[in-house]
Amino acid sequence: MGKPIWKIKEIKKHLPLLSERLESWFLLFMHEFAWFHIDNESEIASPALLLYEERIEHNLQLMIQIAGDVRRLRPHVKTHKLLPLVQRQIELGITKFKCSTIAEVEMCAMAGAADVLLAMPCVGPNGHRLAKLSQAYPETQFSGIADDEETIRTLASAAQQLGVNVGVFLEMDCGMARTGIRPGEAAAYLVHVIKDTPRLLFRGLHAYDGHIHEADLATRQEHCASAYAPILDFKKRLEGEGVIIKEFLTGGSPTFGIHADHAERTLSPGTTVLWDFGYGDKFPDLPFLPAAVLLARVISKPGANRLTLDLGHKSVAPENPQPRVRFEELPEATVLMQSEEHLVLETDRAHEFLVGQALHGIPRHVCPSVSMHGEAVLIQKRQATALWPITARNRKITI
């Protein structure tokens, strides 16, 4: 016996609504078991920076695998600025670190790092601060960079006054033209000035290639080879003159795998620890996982296709064009506006989300996004388990 015609008509009438609800239920089910889900998420105030331990561990192990030997790694800490992450890297056998600020240098020393480089020319009181760290942590070798005789004098004066030895890397310009000196007679002169200055230890050469970030790997490799060719010739010249180059420190994250193919180079990736969608989209040859998430919640629904979140540009790096954050639940959403505390999205799926519902976003640029938060929430096995202060967020810890 067939179904009553009125029931069939009734079902057909509600099919679009039923389909819509099934889709919403399916998405909620998928999010419940997605990697970013947190069982006790209701305890976390938003906006918040979340760090996923299992993904960080994956990234650290992959860094070691690409390097081939932990002794080749001098990871940059500017991305995360976190004492526990430096400590974890030391547990894995990494002993050398690279920093951008004196606070980051002190954080690495606090963690027990054996060798710390401040990859920023020391001006003003920073030479004295670096020398004071050498006094406070005698078991750690501290170094700075220099591309000018005045910087060398600043480091030398501080080291001599406090009776400590400070290492110096010659900062080479491989084409970025931000800091550094081009290979040639002036560069060779600075090497000998460093070598001949009491209390300074010539450590080697440092060259950062932040201008090499082409998406195509072959093009990136070609540009990298071209940029470093003059520096390699200069390195051979110095070695021919009897100069001992203890370390040839090269590259950043985009060229990490390229430099890893050259055994004589030390590697300093930074973003690889936490990753972001800016690098993730551009460099598929580097299979790191996003490990930092920005937790936001819907605070208003001001229109049929709008969601307003509590994630303003005080909580995510604002220097890039939109989208500055990509939400796992709404990757196709369009940003309509962002202010200090608000982010307004446009999406035809707005009806699926309730006021108070959480969304999980991957930042485009993770490094400055981390520094906008005073603490991070550690996520372990789907649980928020600890709060990690962003140790070196400020410019000073004690020195």
Residue, then its C-alpha position, 0 to 999 in steps of 0.5 A: m500500500g502506498k504512502p498517503i499523498w499528503k505525507i509525501k508532499e509534506i516530506k518534499k516541502h521540508l526536504p531543503l530544511l532537512s538537508e540543511r540540518l543534516e549538513s549542519w549536523f554532519l559538520l558538527f560531527m566532523h568538527e567534534f573529531a577534528w584535530f583542533h577539537i578540545d574537550n574542555e574548550s568551554e573553560i578557555a576565554s577567547p580570543a586565545l592562542l592555542l598550541y597543540e603539543e602533538r603537532i609541535e612534536h611532529n614539526l620538531q622531529l621533521m626539522i631534525q629529519i631534514a637537517g639530518d643531524v641535530r648538531r646542524l640546527r640553530p633554530h630561531v626562537k622569534t616565532h614562539k618566544l617560549l621557554p618550554l619549547v627551547q627546553r624541549q628542543i634541548e631535550l632533543g639534542i639541539t644546543k644552539f639557538k638564534c634570537s632577535t632580542i636580548a630577552e630571547v637570548e636570556m630565555c635560551a640561557m635560562a633553558g640551559a642552551a650551550d650556544v646563543l646568537l643574537a642575530m641583530p646588530c648591537v647598538g645602544p646598551n645592547g652590547h653591554r646587556l649581551a656581555k652581562l648575560s655572558q657574566a650571568y650564564p658563564e656556561t653559555q657561549f654568547s655571540g652577536i653579529a656585525d657588519d660595521e666597525e662601530t658595532i664591533r667596537t660596541l661589542a668589544s668595549a662591553a666585553q672588555q669592561l666586564g671581562v668576558n668573551v663574546g663571539v661575533f659572526l660577520e653578517m653577510d648580505c646575500g641580496m636582501a639588503r636589510t643588514g649585512i656586508r657584501p663579500g669583498e675587501a671591506a668584509a675581509y677587513l672586518v673579519h680581521v678586525i674581529k679576530d684581532t680585537p681582545r675579548l672578541l671571538f670570530r665565530g664565522l659567517h651569517a647570511y639570511d635570505g628572507h628575500i628568497h621565498e618563491a613558491d616554485l621549489a626549482t626557482r627557489q633553489e636557483h635563486c638560493a644558489s645564485a645568492y650564496a655563490p659570492i659568499l661561498d667564494f668569499k668563504k674559500r678566500l678566508e679559509g685560504e688566508g688561514v681564517i677558521i670559520k667555525e660556523f657558516l649559518t644560512g637561511g630561514s624557513p623557506t630555504f631550510g630544505i635547500h641549505a640542508d643539502h649542503a653539509e657544511r652549513t648550519l640551519s636556522p629555521g624558525t616558523t617551522v616549529l608552529w607553521d602557518f597558512g601563509y607558508g603552508d600554502k606557498f611551500p608544499d615541499l615543506p610538510f610542517l603542520p600548523a600547530a598554533v591556533l587562534l580561538a575565537r567565538v561568535i559574539s554577534k550575527p548582525g545580518a543574515n550572512r554575517l558573523t562577528l567574532d572576538l578576534g580583532h587585529k590586537s589578536v592576530a598579525p595585522e600587517n598582511p592583507q585579509p584573510r589574516v586568519r583562516f578558520e577551519e570551520l569556515p575556510e571560504a568565509t570573506v572578511l568584511m571588516q576588522s577592528e581592534e577587537h572585532l572581525v566580521l565575516e560574510t558567509d552563506r553558512a552563517h545560519e549554522f553557527l550560534v552566538g557563543q560558538a567557537l571557531h578555530g583559525i590558523p594565522r597567515h603569519v604566526c610569528p607576530s601573532v604569537s607576540m600579541h598574546g601574553e600566554a598560550v594554552l597548551i593542548q594535549k590529547r584534546q585537553a587544555t592542560a596548561l598556560w604558558p606565558i610568552t616568556a620573551r614577549n617583552r624586550k626585557i626579562t632581567i637584563 
